[in-house]
Amino acid sequence: MSLAWGAQVAPLCTSLATACKCRRPRRERGTVQYCASRRASSIRLSSSTAQVLRSGLHLPTDTRQGSPWQSIRPAGRVHVVCASSDSAADTRPQRARRNMHFFAMLLALIVRLLYSMVTSGLRGLLNAIDVALCGVAWPLDTIKRVKRGASKKRVVIVGASFGGLTVLQELKKTYDVTLIDSKNFFEYTPGVLRVLVDLGHLARVTAKLPSRHNALIVGTVTDVASDHVVVRQGPNQNGEVLNVPFDYLCIATGSTYPGHIKPSVERTLEERTTTWSAEYERLLGADSVLIVGAGAVGVELAGEIATTYPEKSITVVDRNSHVLANGFPKSSQDYCEKWLRTHGVDLRLNTPITNVHDEGCDLQDGSKITAQVVYRCMGAKPATDCLGSSIGGIIDARGALRVNDYLQVVGYRNVFAVGDVIAHSSNEWKLGHTAEMNGRLAALNLSRLDEQKELMKYPDGIVGGPLTPKVYCVSLGKYDASLGFNKMVVNGALPALMKWLLEWTQVQKAQERHIGILFWHVADHVANFLGRTVLLPKDKAAQSGPLNAGASSMSA
């Protein structure tokens, strides 16, 4: 823990020490400051040397003691020269700027120290609570296993992200559940962008897929029928072909995303680590970065890079007039846009793009933007390619799987679908919270269908109201964020701390630790209660939208 604190605060301590030395600089008569500007400018020198210098003129060669040109050293062609004045009026603004810089660094240092202390303390407390919960839950689980009969119906879940793991958590003790995914690990997508600047962060946002209470098949689904799925195992789908029968099926395949942000061909955590290592080195060696898309993914990516590598040139280009344009509140848009500009990010908004390639992008006006590294932060789409010709034929124009109000795939009574892959009449945001709400209702309706009870409609049956809460958290580096809950928006360091808590508990939940399961069981119920009582959404139009955040802070 102390090593982590040192790594976080050491650069700031160095800068702070430098700022302390420079707060009251020694004034030297005749000291000259100059910059290489190509534009001729009028400047004011000391009273004895007032003149106008234009580009191309030679500097005086007088270097006698006390001369205003004494500190000039040959360093190439100088175009604009500014000599310091001895008057208090000239030094006061400089001193004020130095003081502001000093206190800004001091505040940043304090925030980082508090962040490290609070997260370390919370981690220890939550781990202690988990130990206590294990002691209570073990005898209860034993009693339930004794009471249950041996005959269980078969449930197959395709996809192991937020929605799929929620269904597994709800059904694993009462059904014979088989979990199928193309990889053997869970990756917390909303927090994975930080791996680009901190390779060690990958271990904090990944976990092995659960297999203690369920069967686990690592393979690619190539077809889905009404009573079985076809799975091809092995790398590049060249292994054994399995027909996995089911009584009930839940499709939670999520969405695909350009590039490396979501796993595509990686089957193991080792392969995923290799991919991220290559991306980490590629960014580390680049001087210029282009991010195409100023949605949640693009903003978070720019924030991570600007925080860790402030010396890199970062350009974000988007056709919209604001960042986070797809339905985010104006206060979040303004805060994130101001933060990015303050940290030196070049925002090219209102800029239509015609083509994106590895060297940059082509703009509609015929100009080009080039960079050493280009990230495409747009283009998420539902992952329905694996569904084959039967169920796969029931998709909408966007490529999403159509479901009814009970989250059943249209035309199939025993097949449910949840998360990014579905098209539902609510047209809600594709977020981690909504995917979990999908999963809870799908599991509830599956059980009620098995018990021949009336099914519950979404979202009323699980949320208790016509709309699911709109919850998001957009990170701006590690220590800043914008958090939204319906009409309420909170910006600053507190949302960044909340983001850490959400991230840590989600990974624990994926590992089937009691603290993660309990935290999200309580958090979902509290969010639903607040969303229908205190923090009501503005209206359904504001709640819906085309957003499919992919790697945004709460996405599925």
N, C-alpha and C positions, 0 to 999 in steps of 0.2 A: 504494500500500500504506500509506503514512504517513497519507494522508487517511482511509482506512478505520479505521486504528487510532485516530485522533483522534475519529472519530464514535462509536466504541464506548466509549472510556474517558472522554471529556469529561464526561458527566453524573456519572459516579462520582467523578471528580477534584473537581468542584464540591462534591458532597455530602461528600467526604472533607475538603476544606478547611473547610467549615462545621463538621463534627464536631470538627476539631482546635481550632477557636476555642472550642467549647462544652464541651470536656472538663473544664475547671476554671473554672466560672462564678464571677463575683464575687458573694459573698453580701451581700444587702442586707436589713437588719433591717426587718421589717414588709412585705416584698413579698408581694402577694396574687396567687394563681392562681385562676381561676374557669372554670366550664364551664356551658353551658346545659342542665342536666338538668331534667326535669320532675318528678323525684322528690325530696321533701323529705329532707334528710340532716343528721345531726349532724356537726359539724366541730370541730376543735381549732384555736384561734387562739393568739396569743401569750398569755403568762400574764396580762397585764392586760386582755385582751379575749376571754375564754372565754364563749361563748354558743352557743345553737342558733338557726339561721336556717331558716325554713320558706318554702316557695314562696309568693311574693306579698308578703313583707315587704320594706320599703325598706331599703337599705343606709345605714349612718351617713354623714353628710355631712362628717365631720371630715377635712380634708385638710391639717392642719398638718404641719410637718416632723417626721418621726419617727412619724407616725400609721400604724398598720397598714393603713389604707385609702388611703394617699396615691397608690398606683399605679393605683387604680380609675379607669377612664375610662368615660363614658357610652356603652355599646354595646348598648343594648336591655335587656330584662328578664333579670336574672341570678337563677338559682334555687339554685345551689349554689356556695358560695365556700369556697376552701381557702387558708388563709394559711400561708406557709412558716415552719418552725420554725428556730430558731437552733441547735438541738442537732445533734450529729454523727450521731445515730441517724436523723434525718430525711433527711440529705443523702447518707448512704452508699449506700442502695439506688439513689438517682437517679444517683450517680456510677458505680455498677456497670453500670447500664443504658446509660449513655452510653458507657462503655468497651466494652461488648459490641457496641453499634451501630457504634462506630468500627472495631473489629477485623473485624467482619463486612463492612463496606464495603471495608476494606483487602484482605481475602481475596478479595472479588469482583473488585476491581481487578486483583489479581495473576492470578487465573484468566483474566480477559479478555485481559490482555496475553500470557500464555503461550499461550492459544488462538490468538490472531492470529499470534504468532511461529511456532508449530508448523505451522499450516495454510499459512502463506505459504512456509515452508521445504519442507514436503512437496510443495506445488504445483510449486515450482521443480525439486525433485528428480525428481518423476514426469514432468514435461515433458522434462527432460533424458534420462531413460530412454527416453521415447517417441521422441525423435530418433534415439537409438542403435538402437532396434528397427526404425525405418523403414529405416535403412541396411542392416540384416541381412535384413529381410523382402522388400525390393524385388526382389533377384535371384532369391530363391526363388519368389516369385509369378510372375515372368517365365518361369521354367523350367516351372512347373506349367501355365501357359497354353499353352506350346508343346506339351506332352505330351498335353493333353486333345484329344479329337476335337470336331468341330463339332456333332454330334448330341447333344442333351440332352433329357431328359424334362422336362415342364412341371410346376412346382409352384406353386400359388397359396396365399398366406398371407393370411388375412383378420384384420386386427388387428395393430397395431404397438406393443405394450407389451412387458413383460418376456418373456412366453412367445413371442410372435410374432417378436420380434427375435432371440431365441435360436435358433429354428428357422432363420431367415434366415442367421444367422452360421454355422450348421453345414452348410447346404446350398448356399450361394451359389456355391461354386466347382465344384460337380459337377452342378448342375441349372440349368435355365432358370427362375429364380424371379421371380414377380410378387408384389409386396407391395401390398395394398389396405387403405386406411384412410380414414376420413371426414375426416381432417385431415392437413396436410402437415408436422406437427412431432411430436416426442416430448416428453412432459412427465413428469418424475419425480414421480409422485403422492405418494410418502411424504414429500417435502420441500416440497410446494407450499403448505402452510398458512402458511408464513412470509411468503409474498407479501402476505398481508393486512396485515402490519405493516411490511413492507419491500418496496416495489414493485420495487426493483432486483434482488431475489432471483429474479425470474422468468427473467431472462437466464441465471442460473446453474443452473437446473433444466430448461431446455428445449434442444432441438436440432432441426435439420432432419432429416427422415427420410432414411435412406440410399437412394441410387439409383445408386451407382457400379458395383456388381456385380449389380444387379437392376433390373427394371422397377418403376416406382412409379405407382399409379393412386390419385388422390384422389377419392373418391366414396363413396356409400352403397350397401352391398349390400342388395338388395331381395328376392333369392331365391337359393337354392342347390339345384342339381340334382346328379345323380350324376356329371356330366362337365363342368359349367360353372357359373359364378356370374353373376348378373345385377347389374350395377353402374350406378347412375344418378349422373352427374356434375353439377356445378354447385351453386350455393347453393339451398337449399330443395328439392333433388332435382328441379330443373326443367331440367336440362341433358341432354346426350346419354346414351342408354342403350347400355351395352356388354355383350356376352356374352363372358366371358373363359373359354376352355376350359382344362382341366387334366387331367393324368394322376394327380396326387395333390393333395389339398387338406388344409390345416391351418387349423382354426378357432380363433382366439385373440382373440375379440371382448371378453373381459374382463367387467366388470360396470358397471352404471350406479349413480349416487349422486345423492341429492337436492341441488338447488342448483348451485353453481358449482364444487364441489371437483374434479369431473372434467369435461373438455370435453364439451359436448353438441351445440351448434349451431355452434361456432366451427370454421372450416375452416383458417384461417391463424393464424400467430403474432401478426399485427397485431390480428386480431379478438379473440384470447385476451387480449392486453394491454389492450384496451379493456374487456373484462369485468372483469379484475382491478383495473383503475384505478377503475372505478365501485365495486367492493366495498371497495377501500382507502379511498376517500373516505367511503363510508357508515359504515365503522367509525370512522374518524377523527373524524367529527362526532357520534358517539354517546357518551352518558354511561353508559348501562346496556346490558349484553349478557346474553342468555339463550342457553345452550347446552343443547339437548335431546339427552341421550345421553352417558353417561360411559364409553364404550368408548375404544379407542385414539384415534379421531379427535377425540372430545370432549375428552379429556384433553390431547392435543397442542394443540388450538386454544386451550383455556383457558390452557395454559402460554405460548403465544406472546403472547397478549393481555396476560396478567398481567405478563410480563417487560417488554414494551414500553410498556404503558399501565397502570402500577400505580394510577393515580388513578381508573380506570373501575370501575364496579360490575359484577362478573361473577358470574353464577349458573349452576350446572350442576345439572340435574335428571335423575334416573334412577330407575327402579323397583327396581333391584338395591340390595343393602345395601353394596356396595363398588364403587369404580371398577375398570375393567378386569375386569369380572366373568366374561367369557366365556373361561375357561380359562387366564388369566395366573397365574403363581406369586404366592403371598401376599406375598412380599418386594417384588415390583414393585407390587402393589396398595397395600401399606402405605406404601411410599416415595412413590409418586405422590400418594396421598391426603394425606399429611403435607405434601408440598411445596405442593400447591394451597391447603390451609388456611393454611399459613404465609404465603403470598403473597396472602392476602385473598380467595380465591375462596370463595363461598358454595355449599357442596355440599348439595343437597337429595336425599339418597339415601332408598331405601325410599319413593319417592313415585310412585305410579302416575299416568299421564297419560292423559287421554281425548281430547284434541284439541290440535293445534299449529297456530297461525295467525301472521300477520305481526306481531301486537302482543304475542304471548306464548304461553302454553299454559294449558289448563284441566286441573285436577287432579281425581282421582277423588272427593275429599272435597268438591267443589263450589267450592273456592277457585281463584284465578287468580294467575298470575305474569306480570307485564308487563315489557317492556323495549323500548328503542328499536331494537335489532337482535336478531334471532332466528336462530340457526343450528340446522338439523336434522342432527344427526350420527348418523343411523341410517337403515336402510332400503336398504342396498345389495342389488342383485339381479343375477343373471346377465343379460348382454346377448344374449338369444336372439331378440329380436323381428325381427331382420333375416334370419332363416334361412328364412323362407317356410314353405310347407305341407308340403314333402317331408321334409327333414332336420329342420326345426323341429318336426315332430310327435313327435320322439323326445326328450322332455324329462320331467323328474320333477316332483313336486309343488312344488318350490321354484323351478322354472323353469330348471333347469340341464340341460345336454345330457348324456345318459347315454353313457358310454364303457365299454369292456371293460378287461381287465387290460393290454392292449397300447396303450391310449389311442386305439383306433379307435372311431369313432362306431358305436353298436350298429346292425348291419345294413348297414354300408358298409365294405368292405375297404380302399378307397383314400382314406378320409376320416378324418383324425385331429383331435383337439381337445385344447387345453391351457389351463391357467390358471383364472381365476375362473369361466369359463363352464361348466366340466365338473362332473359328478357321478360320482365314482369311489368304489370300495368302501373305500378307505383313509380317507375322510372327514377328510382332513388340513386344516390351516389354509390359507386362501387368502392366501399371502404371496408376496413377490417371489422368494424363494429356491425355494419349491416350484414356482412357475410356470416358473422357469428349468430345474428338474429335469424338469418335464413336457416342456418344449421339447427338452431334450437327448435324452430317451428317444423322443419322437415322431419326431425327425429320424433317430435311430439305427434305429428300426423301419421308417421309410419307406425308408431305404437298404437295409435287410436284406430288406424285401418286394420291392424292385426287383431285388435280387440273388438272390431265391428262397431266402433263408436263414430259419432259425427265428427268430421274433420274441422279444423280451425282455419280461418282465413288469415292471410298475411297482409299487413303486419298486425292487425288488431288482435289476433289470437296470442301473440307473444309480447307485443309492446303495450297493449291496452289502449291503443289510440290509432288514428288513421295514418300517422306518419312516424317513421323511425327517427330518433334524434340524429341530427347532423353534427358529427363529431370529427374533428381533424386536428392535426398538429404539424405545422410546417417548420422544420428545423432550419436554422440559420447558423450552421456550425454547431459546435458542441455546447455552447453556453448561451445560446439565444434561440428564440422560436416564437411562433405565433399560434396560439391555441384558440380554437373556436368550438362553441357548443350552442347550436342553433343561433340565436341572436346575440349571444355573449361572446366577446373576443378579449383575450388577455395576451399581451405581448411582453417579451423580455426574458429574464433568466428563469422565472418560475415555470413557465411552460417548458423550458428546456429540461428542468428537473423532472417535470411530469412525464416528458417523453422518455427519459431514462427509466422511470418506474414502469411505464407501459411496456417498454421493450424488455426489461428484465423479467417481469412477471409473465409475459407471453412466452418467452423461451422456457421458463420453468413449467408453464402449463403444457407445452409441447413435450416436455420430458415426463409428464404425468406426476409432477410433484404437487403435493397437496396445497402448498401455499399459492402456487399459480392458479390452480383450479378454483380455490376458494376466492382469491382476489377477483378473478374475472366473473365468477358467479355473482358476487356482491356488486361489482362495478357495473355489470350489464343491467341488473335490476335497479340500481340507483339511477343510472343514466335514463332508463325508460321512465322511471317515476318523475324525475326532474323534467324530462322532455314533454310530459303530458300535464304537468301541474305548474311549475315555477318558470322554467325556461322554455316557453312555447315557441315553436317555429313561426316565422312570419306568415307564410302561406305555402301551399303545395307547390306553386310555381317556383318559389325561391328554393324549395327543398329539392326539387328534381333538377336534372341536368345531364349533359353528355359526359360528365367527368368519369374517366376510368384512370385513376391516378397511377396505377402500376406500382411505383415505388414511393408514392407520397406517404405521408407520415402515418396514416392509419389504413392503408390499402390492403386488400385481400390478394 
